[in-house]
Amino acid sequence: MPRQIKLSGFVRDELNPRSVQEALDSANGEEIIVQLNTPGGFVFDEKLNVAFNSPETRTAFTYYRDMARFSPPDAGKYGFRECSNAFVSGSSATTFYWGRVLSHLYKMAKDLVPKSGCVPNPRKKYTKTCLNFDEMYINKTPNTQEAIEFVKFFFQRENVLKMLWVVPGHVVPTQKSLAEKYLEHPWLKENPDIAKALAESPSYAVAETKESPDHPFNYKMVAVVGNMVIPDCIQKIIIGKEPVEKAVSWAHKKMVEVTKDIKA
């Protein structure tokens, strides 16, 4: 059993590498979770039963469908990088995942920096954004203690700042003691409104594995993410032109199917 070191908010179960990669390949899956969370909807309820087929989810997908007509024609196949490229190149007037976008603007379209801004997602009931925690796992091996000492060294103040400043704005420090120093990076100092929006985002963020403070850690979500249920639902609506109700009903049943045998 791996020895788990809690570094940022909560400890997650180990994830299948293939599932993680497939999830990272899709920008759409995380975004739709945010959109259904803002009016008060959830993928799972507080007892970890699938709760996807709801008025809030259908509202979120309807919004997503209606917004698609303002996107580049091939946006349904975009991943994170393509979303950023569309904005930086001027093909799209909006995008998301702003932490990366800021660095892309500075490197590829610096003239657009003063013309750009960063705001939370549109909301109906709650302000939400998607949050991924960075975790580290240390297996019990003959060198476990040395590995723990390395983690302690890595998370010293000056070393964490070096890591965070590789892509300023992309990763926000979880330690309050680092927040002020973190914002001293030139790109963040030159754009205080953008920096403020990015720095405040963890305060209203949701994780796929913990959709609200009342939800327990969701060990079932990895099956939903790994099986690409939400991105496939989006494709059915945006590319396949299926009615929202039909696609959401399909996704709900698929989630029940892929999670039914998962035990805590």
C-alpha positions in Angstrom: 0.0 0.0 0.0 1.6 3.4 -1.0 2.5 5.7 1.8 0.5 8.9 1.2 1.9 12.3 2.1 -0.8 15.0 2.3 0.5 18.2 0.7 -2.5 20.2 -0.5 -5.9 20.0 1.0 -6.7 16.3 0.7 -5.3 12.9 -0.2 -6.4 11.3 -3.3 -6.4 7.6 -4.2 -3.9 6.5 -6.9 -5.1 7.1 -10.4 -4.7 4.9 -13.5 -2.1 6.7 -15.7 -4.2 6.1 -18.8 -7.2 7.6 -17.1 -5.2 10.7 -16.1 -3.9 11.2 -19.6 -7.3 10.8 -21.2 -8.7 13.3 -18.8 -5.9 15.8 -19.5 -6.6 15.4 -23.3 -10.0 16.9 -22.8 -10.5 20.5 -21.9 -14.3 20.2 -22.2 -14.9 17.8 -19.3 -13.7 20.0 -16.5 -15.4 23.1 -17.9 -18.8 21.5 -18.0 -18.5 20.4 -14.4 -17.9 24.1 -13.5 -21.0 25.1 -15.5 -23.3 22.6 -13.8 -21.9 23.5 -10.3 -22.6 27.2 -10.7 -26.4 26.8 -10.6 -26.1 24.2 -7.8 -25.9 20.9 -9.8 -23.6 18.0 -9.1 -22.3 14.9 -10.9 -22.7 12.9 -7.7 -24.8 13.6 -4.6 -23.5 13.7 -1.1 -23.9 9.9 -0.8 -22.0 9.4 -4.0 -25.0 8.4 -6.0 -24.9 9.6 -9.6 -27.0 12.8 -9.8 -26.0 13.9 -13.3 -29.5 13.9 -15.0 -30.8 17.1 -13.4 -32.3 20.5 -14.4 -29.0 22.1 -13.5 -27.0 19.8 -15.8 -29.4 20.3 -18.7 -29.1 24.0 -18.2 -25.3 23.8 -18.2 -25.2 21.8 -21.4 -27.8 24.0 -23.1 -25.5 27.0 -22.3 -22.5 25.1 -23.6 -24.3 24.2 -26.8 -25.5 27.8 -27.3 -22.0 29.2 -26.7 -20.5 26.8 -29.2 -21.6 28.8 -32.2 -19.3 31.6 -31.1 -16.3 29.2 -31.1 -14.0 28.3 -34.0 -15.6 25.6 -36.2 -13.4 22.8 -34.9 -13.5 23.8 -31.2 -15.3 20.5 -30.3 -12.0 18.7 -30.7 -9.9 21.2 -28.7 -7.7 20.3 -25.8 -6.1 22.8 -23.4 -3.4 23.9 -25.8 -5.7 24.5 -28.7 -8.0 26.6 -26.5 -5.0 28.8 -25.6 -3.7 29.0 -29.2 -7.1 30.1 -30.4 -7.1 33.0 -28.0 -3.5 34.0 -28.5 -3.8 33.9 -32.3 -7.0 36.0 -32.3 -9.2 33.2 -33.5 -11.3 33.4 -30.3 -12.2 36.3 -28.1 -12.4 34.3 -24.9 -10.8 31.2 -23.5 -10.3 29.6 -20.1 -7.4 28.1 -18.1 -5.9 31.6 -17.7 -2.8 30.6 -15.7 -1.3 29.1 -18.9 -2.8 31.7 -21.2 -0.9 34.6 -19.5 2.5 33.0 -20.2 1.5 32.2 -23.8 0.5 35.8 -24.3 3.9 37.0 -23.0 5.8 34.6 -25.2 3.7 34.8 -28.4 1.4 37.8 -28.4 2.7 40.4 -25.9 0.7 43.2 -27.6 -2.5 41.5 -26.5 -1.6 41.5 -22.7 -2.9 45.0 -22.0 -6.0 44.2 -23.9 -6.8 41.1 -22.0 -8.5 40.4 -18.7 -9.4 37.5 -16.4 -12.8 36.9 -14.7 -14.6 34.0 -13.0 -17.0 31.9 -15.0 -20.5 33.2 -15.5 -22.7 32.0 -12.7 -26.3 31.6 -11.7 -26.1 30.7 -8.0 -22.4 30.1 -7.1 -19.1 31.3 -8.4 -17.0 28.3 -9.2 -14.0 27.3 -11.1 -12.3 23.9 -11.5 -9.4 23.1 -9.2 -6.8 20.3 -9.4 -4.6 19.6 -6.4 -1.1 18.5 -6.9 -0.2 15.5 -4.8 2.8 13.3 -4.3 2.9 9.6 -3.3 5.8 7.9 -1.7 5.9 4.1 -1.8 7.4 2.1 1.0 10.8 1.2 -0.2 14.3 0.9 1.3 14.7 4.6 0.4 11.4 5.9 1.8 13.0 8.1 4.4 15.3 9.7 1.9 12.3 10.3 -0.4 10.5 12.1 2.5 13.5 14.2 3.2 13.6 15.2 -0.5 9.9 16.2 -0.3 10.7 18.4 2.7 13.6 20.0 0.8 11.4 20.5 -2.3 8.7 22.3 -0.4 11.0 24.8 1.2 9.9 28.4 0.5 12.6 29.3 -2.1 12.2 26.0 -4.0 8.4 26.2 -4.2 8.7 29.7 -5.6 11.0 28.5 -8.3 8.5 25.9 -9.3 5.5 28.3 -9.2 7.3 30.9 -11.3 8.1 28.5 -14.2 4.6 29.4 -15.5 3.4 32.4 -13.4 -0.3 32.2 -12.6 -0.6 28.6 -13.6 -0.2 27.1 -10.2 -1.4 29.1 -7.2 0.4 28.6 -3.8 -1.6 26.8 -1.1 0.5 28.4 1.6 -0.6 31.9 2.7 2.9 32.7 3.6 3.9 32.4 -0.1 1.1 34.4 -1.6 2.6 37.9 -1.3 6.0 36.8 -2.5 4.4 34.8 -5.4 2.7 38.0 -6.7 6.0 39.7 -7.1 6.8 38.0 -10.4 7.0 40.8 -13.1 4.2 39.4 -15.2 1.8 39.3 -12.2 2.9 42.7 -11.0 2.3 44.2 -14.4 -1.3 42.8 -14.4 -2.7 43.2 -10.9 -6.3 42.6 -11.9 -5.4 39.3 -13.6 -3.1 38.3 -10.7 -5.9 39.0 -8.2 -8.4 36.9 -10.1 -6.0 34.0 -10.3 -4.9 34.2 -6.7 -8.5 34.3 -5.4 -9.7 31.4 -7.5 -8.9 28.6 -5.0 -11.4 30.2 -2.5 -14.3 29.3 -4.7 -12.9 26.3 -6.6 -14.3 22.8 -6.7 -12.4 19.6 -7.3 -13.9 16.8 -9.4 -13.3 14.5 -6.5 -15.0 16.8 -3.9 -17.8 18.9 -5.5 -18.8 20.7 -2.3 -17.8 20.9 1.4 -20.6 18.5 2.2 -19.4 15.8 -0.3 -17.0 13.1 0.9 -14.0 12.3 -1.2 -15.3 10.8 -4.4 -13.4 7.7 -5.2 -15.8 6.9 -8.1 -15.0 10.0 -10.1 -11.9 8.5 -11.6 -14.1 6.0 -13.5 -16.3 8.8 -14.9 -13.2 10.8 -16.0 -11.3 7.7 -17.3 -14.2 6.6 -19.4 -14.6 10.1 -20.9 -18.3 10.2 -20.1 -18.7 13.9 -19.9 -16.6 14.8 -23.0 -18.5 12.1 -24.9 -21.8 13.7 -23.8 -20.5 17.1 -25.1 -19.6 15.5 -28.4 -23.0 14.0 -28.8 -24.6 17.5 -28.3 -22.1 19.7 -30.2 -20.9 17.4 -33.0 -23.7 14.9 -33.2 -26.5 17.5 -32.7 -28.3 15.2 -30.2 -31.0 16.9 -27.9 -29.5 17.9 -24.6 -32.0 15.7 -22.7 -31.1 12.6 -24.6 -27.4 13.1 -24.3 -27.5 13.9 -20.5 -29.8 10.8 -19.9 -27.2 8.6 -21.8 -24.3 10.1 -19.7 -26.2 9.5 -16.4 -26.8 5.8 -17.3 -23.2 5.4 -18.4 -21.9 6.8 -15.1 -24.1 4.4 -13.2 -22.7 1.6 -15.3 -19.0 2.4 -14.9 -19.2 3.1 -11.2 -21.6 0.3 -10.0 -18.9 -2.1 -8.9 -16.5 0.4 -7.3 -16.3 0.0 -3.6 -14.6 2.3 -1.0 
